[in-house]
Amino acid sequence: MRFLIDANLSPRPAEWLRTEGHEAVHVSDVGLAQAPDREIFAYAARELQVVVTSDLGFGEILAQSLGGVSVIIVRLRSAALASVVARLERTLVQIAPALRDGAVVTIEETRLRIRRLPLGR
């Protein structure tokens, strides 16, 4: 699976995802660290990447789009690497099918919400 980590998260989850056999980059790796969300979203769509972010705006952008991108919204008390990686590690296998089909996945401390695309179905 291919991932694009947003600027509001550390680049380190991308490193961890690569050790797990995924393709993953941080927005700073591709010159998008200061880019608007819609530009990041368009890049992810072109590259067939799942956006990993803590920015709720990506869910809204996805709802207004024609799809093509899945989004993981990380809503944890701590955006520290250990917290993000631990939660991804526990949920990635479970959410992978939804991400492949198109979804917005919200990862919280004790809850996981999967909204398949198109939103509202």
C-alpha positions in Angstrom: 0.0 0.0 0.0 1.1 3.6 -0.7 0.9 6.3 2.0 1.4 10.1 2.1 2.0 11.5 5.6 0.7 15.0 6.1 2.8 17.9 7.6 0.9 17.8 10.9 2.5 14.4 11.7 6.1 13.5 12.0 7.9 12.0 9.0 8.7 9.0 11.3 5.4 7.1 10.6 6.5 7.0 7.0 9.8 5.4 8.0 7.9 2.8 10.1 5.5 2.0 7.3 8.4 1.4 4.9 9.9 -1.1 7.4 6.5 -2.9 7.2 6.8 -3.2 3.4 4.7 -0.2 2.3 5.6 2.7 0.2 5.4 5.8 2.3 6.6 9.4 2.1 6.1 12.5 4.1 4.8 15.7 2.4 8.2 17.3 3.0 9.8 14.5 1.0 7.9 15.6 -2.1 8.0 19.3 -1.7 4.5 19.7 -0.3 5.2 20.7 3.3 3.7 24.1 2.9 1.1 23.2 0.2 -2.6 23.7 0.7 -4.6 20.6 1.6 -6.3 20.4 -1.8 -2.9 20.3 -3.5 -1.8 17.5 -1.2 -5.0 15.7 -1.9 -4.5 16.0 -5.6 -1.0 14.8 -5.4 -2.1 11.7 -3.4 -4.8 11.0 -5.9 -2.3 11.1 -8.8 0.1 8.9 -6.9 -2.6 6.5 -5.6 -1.6 7.2 -2.0 -3.6 7.0 1.3 -3.3 10.3 3.1 -2.5 10.0 6.8 -3.3 13.2 8.7 -4.7 14.7 11.9 -6.5 17.4 9.8 -10.2 16.9 9.6 -10.3 19.0 6.5 -9.2 16.1 4.4 -12.4 14.2 5.1 -14.3 17.2 3.8 -12.2 17.4 0.7 -12.7 13.7 0.1 -16.5 14.1 0.5 -16.5 16.9 -2.2 -14.3 14.9 -4.6 -14.9 12.1 -6.9 -12.9 9.7 -4.6 -9.7 8.1 -5.7 -8.0 8.6 -2.4 -8.5 7.1 1.1 -7.8 9.1 4.2 -6.7 8.0 7.7 -7.5 10.7 10.2 -5.4 10.2 13.4 -7.3 11.7 16.4 -5.1 10.7 19.3 -4.3 12.6 22.5 -0.6 12.5 21.5 0.7 12.8 17.9 4.0 11.4 19.2 5.6 8.8 17.0 5.1 6.0 19.5 1.4 6.7 19.8 0.7 7.0 16.1 2.8 3.9 15.2 1.3 1.8 18.0 -2.2 2.6 16.9 -1.5 2.1 13.2 0.2 -1.2 14.0 -2.9 -2.4 15.9 -5.3 -1.3 13.1 -3.6 -1.4 9.7 -4.5 -5.0 8.9 -8.1 -4.4 9.9 -8.5 -1.2 7.8 -6.5 -2.2 4.8 -9.5 -3.6 2.8 -11.5 -0.4 3.3 -8.5 1.7 2.3 -8.1 -0.2 -0.9 -11.8 0.2 -1.8 -11.9 3.9 -0.7 -12.7 5.1 2.8 -12.2 7.7 5.5 -10.8 5.9 8.5 -10.7 7.8 11.9 -8.4 6.3 14.4 -9.0 7.3 18.0 -7.6 6.1 21.3 -10.2 3.3 21.8 -12.4 3.6 18.7 -12.0 3.0 15.0 -14.5 4.4 12.5 -14.6 3.3 8.9 -16.7 5.3 6.4 -16.6 3.7 3.0 -16.8 5.7 -0.2 -18.9 7.2 -1.5 -19.6 8.9 1.8 -23.2 8.5 2.8 -23.8 5.1 1.4 
